[in-house]
C-alpha cells in the first residue's frame, strides 16, 4: 500500500510563514485590513474573492495550519476534541443564537454578564459558563479592563447575518442536528434518510417545512437560509453569480431560473446585463418574498417575472426566446431519478439551442484530489443532504456526467469552473 506524503512539522511551519507573509503583503498592497480579534476587525474575506494571489495564499495558509495542528495534537486528543469540544461548540452556538445574544451585546461597546442575562431572560450563572466556552471559540470576549463584561469579536458580530442558516441547521423545527444522531440506523436501512428516523412522523425536510411551521413560512425561511449561506460565503451582492457564466454571450433573450427561490441569485445578473430578462419559477409560497425583494432592488416585471411552477410537473410555456435554464443548488436535493424528472422537460428548449447552467458543489473523485480543508465542507454537505432529504446528495463530475446522459445521451458538460473563493462550481451543459 502507498499513502500520500506527510510533510514534516518544519516543512509545514515554513509553508505557514511563507503563506502568511504573502497574504499579509497582498492585504497591505490593497490597503485592506489585517485580521484581528478586535471587535472592529476583519469579519470575512469577501474583499479578496477576485484576487487570485491573496486567495491562494489564504488557502495554503489554512491547509498548512490545519495539518500542523492535527499532527501536533495527535490521534487521541483529536478524538477527544471532536467528542467533547466540537460537539459542545455546536450547542453553545445554538444557545447564543436562540437567546439572541449577538443583538443584546453592543457592537461598539460591552455589557456586564448580569445585565446581559436580565436582557435576554437568562440566569447569569449558567450564561457566564456558556460565554466562557464561547470565548474559546473566539465568539465574544471579555475586555481586559472590564472583568465579567462581554464584548463582540468579528466572529460573533457575524452571527446575525448567518442567523437564517443557523435556524435551518440548528433549529428545533427542522430537526437536522437530531437527524445526524441516526446515521448508524440509516446506513443499515438505505435508502431511508436519517431525518425520517428522527421525525416522529417519518418525514424528510421538505415535508416538515411544508407541514409543521404554524406560521406557514417554512419554505420562505428555507429560502432565507439559502440566501444567508451564499451571501456569507460570497458577500451580500452575490457577485459570484455574475462571473459564473458568460451571460453576455447569451445575447438578448430570456433566462429561466428553475426553482429559483425568491430570485436573489439572478438580481445582480439582471442588474449587470440589461439585454436579458428573467423568469423565476417557484412554488406559490415564494411569490411574496420574490415581490418584496424585487421591490427593494427596483427590478420591474419587464426584467424579472415570477411564475408559479412545480418543477416535477413539466415545463410551462414562457413568453420569449429562452437562452438558458438555471438550476442553482436544486439537483443536490434529489436522487438521480428525480433529477432526471426535473431536467427532462427542459429538453425541448435545449434542443432549440438554450444552455443549461447548473450551480452545485462538485465532489473530488478521490480523497486527496483537493486540499483537505476544502474537501471537508463538501463531504459535510454531502452527509447533510443524506441526513435531511430522501436521495439528497452531492455529486462528483463523473456523477454529473452520468446524470446528464440519463436525461439525454447528447447532453454534455461544456464548462466547469469553481466560483471564486467558493465551494460551488458553475457547470455549463448543452446538447
C-alpha positions in Angstrom: 0.0 0.0 0.0 1.1 3.5 -0.7 -0.1 6.7 1.0 0.2 10.4 0.4 3.4 12.1 1.6 3.1 13.7 5.1 5.1 17.0 5.3 7.3 17.4 8.4 6.4 19.9 11.1 9.2 22.2 9.9 8.1 22.0 6.3 4.6 22.9 7.4 5.8 25.7 9.6 7.8 27.1 6.7 4.7 27.0 4.4 2.7 28.8 7.1 5.3 31.6 7.3 5.5 31.8 3.5 1.7 31.9 3.0 1.1 34.2 6.0 3.7 36.7 4.6 2.2 36.5 1.1 -1.4 37.1 2.4 -0.3 40.0 4.7 1.5 41.6 1.8 -1.5 41.3 -0.5 -3.8 42.8 2.0 -1.3 45.7 2.6 -0.9 46.2 -1.2 -4.6 46.8 -1.5 -4.8 48.8 1.7 -7.1 46.2 3.2 -7.4 45.5 7.0 -5.3 42.7 8.5 -7.1 40.0 10.5 -7.7 40.8 14.2 -9.9 39.8 17.1 -10.7 43.4 17.9 -14.4 44.0 17.7 -13.9 46.2 14.6 -11.6 43.7 13.0 -12.0 41.8 9.7 -15.2 39.8 9.6 -14.7 37.9 6.3 -12.6 37.8 3.2 -15.2 38.9 0.6 -12.9 41.7 -0.5 -10.2 39.3 -1.9 -12.6 36.9 -3.7 -11.3 38.2 -7.0 -7.6 38.5 -6.1 -6.1 35.1 -7.1 -2.8 35.7 -5.3 -4.4 36.6 -2.0 -6.9 33.7 -2.3 -4.1 31.2 -3.0 -2.0 32.4 0.0 -5.0 32.2 2.3 -5.9 28.7 1.1 -2.4 27.5 1.5 -2.2 29.0 5.0 -5.4 27.3 6.1 -4.3 23.9 4.8 -0.9 24.0 6.3 -2.2 25.4 9.7 -4.9 22.7 10.0 -2.4 20.0 9.0 0.2 21.0 11.5 -2.5 21.4 14.2 -3.6 17.8 13.6 -0.1 16.4 13.6 0.9 18.3 16.8 -2.4 17.3 18.5 -2.2 13.6 17.9 -4.8 10.9 17.4 -6.4 10.6 20.9 -6.6 14.3 21.5 -8.1 14.8 18.1 -10.8 12.3 19.0 -11.4 13.9 22.4 -11.7 17.3 20.7 -14.3 16.0 18.3 -16.3 14.3 21.0 -16.2 17.0 23.6 -15.1 20.4 22.4 -16.6 20.4 18.9 -19.9 18.9 19.9 -20.2 21.4 22.8 -19.3 24.3 20.4 -22.3 23.5 18.2 -24.7 23.6 21.2 -23.2 26.8 22.6 -23.6 28.4 19.2 -27.3 27.4 19.1 -27.8 28.8 22.6 -26.2 32.1 21.6 -28.4 32.3 18.6 -31.6 31.2 20.4 -31.1 33.8 23.1 -30.3 36.5 20.6 -27.1 37.3 22.5 -25.4 38.9 19.4 -28.1 41.6 19.3 -28.0 42.1 23.0 -24.3 42.8 23.1 -23.4 46.3 21.8 -21.4 46.2 18.6 -19.2 49.1 19.7 -19.2 48.5 23.4 -19.7 46.0 26.2 -22.3 44.8 28.7 -22.0 43.1 32.1 -23.0 39.5 32.2 -25.7 40.1 34.9 -27.2 42.9 32.7 -27.0 40.7 29.6 -28.7 37.9 31.5 -31.5 40.2 32.5 -31.8 41.5 29.0 -32.2 38.0 27.4 -34.2 36.4 30.2 -31.5 34.1 31.4 -29.8 33.3 34.7 -26.3 34.8 34.9 -24.5 31.8 36.4 -25.1 29.3 33.5 -24.9 32.1 31.0 -21.5 33.0 32.3 -20.3 29.4 31.9 -21.7 29.3 28.3 -20.0 32.6 27.4 -16.6 31.5 28.8 -16.7 28.5 26.5 -17.8 30.8 23.6 -14.7 32.9 24.3 -12.5 29.9 23.5 -14.3 29.7 20.1 -13.5 33.5 19.6 -17.2 34.2 19.8 -17.4 37.2 22.1 -14.6 38.2 24.5 -14.1 39.7 27.9 -12.4 43.1 27.8 -9.1 43.2 29.7 -10.1 46.3 31.7 -13.8 45.1 32.4 -14.0 41.8 34.2 -17.3 40.0 33.9 -18.2 42.1 30.9 -18.9 40.9 27.3 -17.9 42.4 24.0 -18.0 41.2 20.4 -15.3 39.7 18.3 -15.5 40.0 14.5 -16.7 36.4 14.5 -19.6 36.9 16.9 -20.6 40.0 15.1 -21.3 37.9 12.0 -23.8 35.6 13.7 -26.9 37.8 12.8 -26.0 37.7 9.1 -25.7 33.9 9.3 -28.8 33.6 11.5 -31.3 32.3 8.9 -28.9 29.5 8.1 -28.4 28.7 11.8 -32.2 28.5 12.1 -32.2 25.9 9.3 -29.3 23.9 10.6 -29.8 24.0 14.4 -33.5 24.9 14.9 -36.0 22.6 16.6 -38.4 22.7 13.7 -36.0 21.2 11.1 -34.6 18.6 13.5 -31.4 18.4 11.3 -29.0 18.1 14.2 -31.0 15.3 15.7 -31.0 13.6 12.3 -27.2 13.2 12.5 -27.6 11.1 15.6 -29.3 8.4 13.4 -26.5 7.8 10.9 -25.9 4.3 12.3 -29.6 3.4 11.9 -29.7 4.9 8.4 -26.7 3.1 6.9 -28.5 -0.2 7.8 -31.8 1.0 6.3 -30.8 2.5 3.0 -32.4 4.4 1.2 -34.2 5.8 4.3 -32.7 9.2 5.3 -31.7 9.7 9.0 -34.2 12.5 9.4 -37.1 10.1 8.8 -35.9 8.3 12.0 -35.6 11.5 14.0 -39.0 12.8 13.0 -41.9 11.1 14.8 -43.9 11.1 11.5 -41.0 9.6 9.5 -40.8 12.6 7.1 -37.9 14.4 5.4 -37.0 18.1 5.5 -39.4 19.1 2.7 -42.4 17.6 4.4 -41.5 19.1 7.7 -41.1 22.6 6.3 -44.4 22.4 4.4 -46.4 20.8 7.3 -45.0 21.9 10.7 -44.4 25.6 10.5 -47.5 27.0 12.2 -46.9 30.4 10.6 -46.8 28.9 7.1 -43.4 30.4 6.5 -41.3 27.3 6.4 -40.3 27.5 2.7 -39.8 31.2 2.9 -37.4 30.8 5.9 -35.7 28.0 4.0 -35.1 30.4 1.1 -33.7 33.0 3.6 -31.4 30.3 5.0 -30.1 29.5 1.5 -29.6 33.2 0.8 -27.7 33.8 4.0 -25.4 30.8 3.4 -24.5 32.0 -0.1 -24.0 35.7 1.0 -21.9 34.8 3.9 -19.7 32.8 1.6 -19.6 35.2 -1.3 -20.7 38.6 0.0 -24.0 40.3 0.1 -24.1 41.3 -3.6 -23.9 37.7 -5.0 -21.1 38.9 -7.3 -20.0 35.2 -7.8 -23.2 34.6 -9.8 -22.4 37.4 -12.2 -19.0 35.8 -13.0 -20.2 32.2 -13.0 -21.2 32.1 -16.7 -20.8 34.1 -19.9 -24.1 35.9 -19.5 -23.1 38.5 -22.2 -22.6 35.7 -24.7 -26.3 34.7 -24.4 -27.1 38.0 -26.2 -30.7 39.1 -25.9 -33.4 36.8 -24.6 -34.8 35.0 -21.6 -33.2 33.2 -18.7 -35.4 30.8 -16.7 -34.3 30.2 -13.1 -36.0 26.9 -12.3 -36.6 26.5 -8.6 -35.1 30.0 -8.1 -36.4 30.7 -4.6 -37.1 34.4 -4.1 -34.9 35.4 -7.0 -31.8 36.6 -5.1 -29.4 34.7 -7.4 -30.4 36.5 -10.6 -30.7 40.0 -9.2 -27.0 41.0 -9.8 -27.1 39.3 -13.2 -30.3 41.3 -14.2 -28.7 44.5 -13.0 -25.5 44.0 -15.0 -26.9 42.5 -18.2 -29.9 44.6 -19.3 -30.4 42.7 -22.6 -31.5 39.7 -20.6 -34.9 39.2 -19.0 -35.6 36.6 -16.4 -38.4 34.3 -15.1 -38.1 32.9 -11.6 -40.1 29.6 -11.4 -41.0 28.6 -7.9 -43.9 27.4 -5.7 -46.6 29.9 -4.8 -45.3 30.4 -1.3 -42.2 32.2 -2.6 -44.1 34.8 -4.6 -44.5 37.2 -1.7 -40.7 37.1 -0.8 -39.9 37.5 -4.5 -42.1 40.6 -4.9 -40.6 42.1 -1.7 -37.0 41.6 -3.0 -37.7 42.9 -6.4 -39.3 46.0 -4.9 -36.2 46.6 -2.8 -33.8 46.3 -5.8 -36.1 48.2 -8.2 -36.5 45.4 -10.8 -39.9 45.5 -12.5 -41.8 42.8 -14.4 -40.3 43.9 -17.7 -37.0 42.5 -16.4 -37.9 39.8 -13.9 -41.2 37.9 -13.6 -42.4 35.3 -11.2 -44.1 32.1 -12.5 -45.8 29.7 -10.1 -44.3 26.3 -11.0 -43.6 22.8 -9.6 -40.6 21.5 -11.5 -42.0 18.0 -11.2 -44.9 18.9 -13.4 -43.3 19.7 -16.7 -42.1 23.0 -18.0 -44.8 25.6 -18.7 -44.7 28.0 -21.6 -42.9 31.2 -21.2 -43.0 34.4 -23.3 -39.8 35.0 -25.1 -36.8 33.1 -26.6 -35.2 31.0 -23.8 -31.4 31.4 -23.9 -30.7 29.5 -20.7 -32.2 27.5 -17.9 -30.6 27.9 -14.5 -30.7 25.2 -11.8 -28.9 26.6 -8.8 -28.5 24.3 -5.8 -31.5 22.3 -6.9 -30.1 18.9 -8.0 -28.4 18.1 -4.8 -31.8 17.9 -3.1 -32.9 14.9 -5.1 -31.9 11.4 -6.2 -30.9 10.7 -9.8 -34.4 9.6 -10.8 -36.0 12.9 -9.5 -33.2 15.0 -11.1 -34.0 13.4 -14.5 -37.7 14.3 -13.9 -36.7 17.9 -13.3 -34.4 18.2 -16.4 -36.3 16.1 -19.0 -38.9 18.9 -19.5 -36.1 21.3 -20.4 -35.0 19.2 -23.4 -37.2 21.0 -26.0 -35.6 24.3 -25.0 -32.1 22.8 -25.0 -32.8 21.3 -28.5 -33.7 24.8 -29.6 -30.2 26.0 -28.6 -30.7 27.0 -25.0 -28.0 26.2 -22.4 -28.4 24.6 -19.0 -26.5 26.4 -16.3 -26.0 24.4 -13.1 -24.6 25.7 -9.8 -23.7 22.9 -7.4 -20.8 21.6 -5.3 -18.7 19.1 -7.2 -17.0 16.4 -5.0 -13.5 15.3 -5.8 -13.4 11.9 -7.5 -10.9 10.5 -4.9 -9.8 11.6 -1.4 -6.8 13.9 -1.6 -7.6 15.3 -5.0 -8.1 18.7 -3.4 -6.8 20.1 -0.1 -8.4 18.6 3.0 -9.8 21.8 4.4 -11.6 22.3 1.1 -12.8 18.7 0.8 -14.2 18.6 4.4 -17.1 21.1 4.0 -18.0 19.3 0.7 -18.2 16.0 2.5 -20.1 17.6 5.4 -22.7 18.9 3.0 -23.0 15.6 1.3 -23.8 14.0 4.6 -26.2 16.8 5.5 -28.1 16.2 2.3 -28.1 12.5 3.1 -29.3 13.2 6.6 -32.2 15.5 5.7 -33.6 14.5 2.3 -34.6 11.2 0.7 -32.0 10.8 -2.0 -30.3 14.1 -1.4 -26.5 14.1 -2.2 -23.6 16.0 -3.6 -22.0 14.6 -6.8 -18.6 14.3 -8.5 -18.0 15.3 -12.1 -18.4 11.7 -13.1 -21.7 11.5 -11.3 -23.0 14.7 -13.1 -21.9 13.3 -16.5 -23.8 10.1 -15.9 -26.8 12.1 -14.7 -26.9 14.4 -17.7 -26.6 11.4 -20.0 -29.6 9.8 -18.4 -31.5 12.9 -19.4 -30.2 12.7 -23.0 -27.2 10.9 -24.4 -26.2 14.1 -26.2 -26.2 16.3 -23.1 -22.5 17.2 -22.3 -20.6 19.3 -19.8 -19.1 22.2 -21.9 -17.5 24.0 -19.0 -16.9 23.5 -15.3 -15.2 26.1 -13.0 -15.1 26.7 -9.3 -16.6 30.1 -8.3 -14.0 32.4 -6.7 -13.4 31.6 -3.0 -16.4 29.2 -3.0 -17.5 25.6 -2.5 -19.6 25.9 -5.6 -18.9 25.2 -9.3 -20.5 26.6 -12.4 -21.4 23.8 -14.8 -22.4 24.7 -18.3 -24.3 22.0 -20.1 -25.7 21.8 -23.6 -26.6 19.3 -26.4 
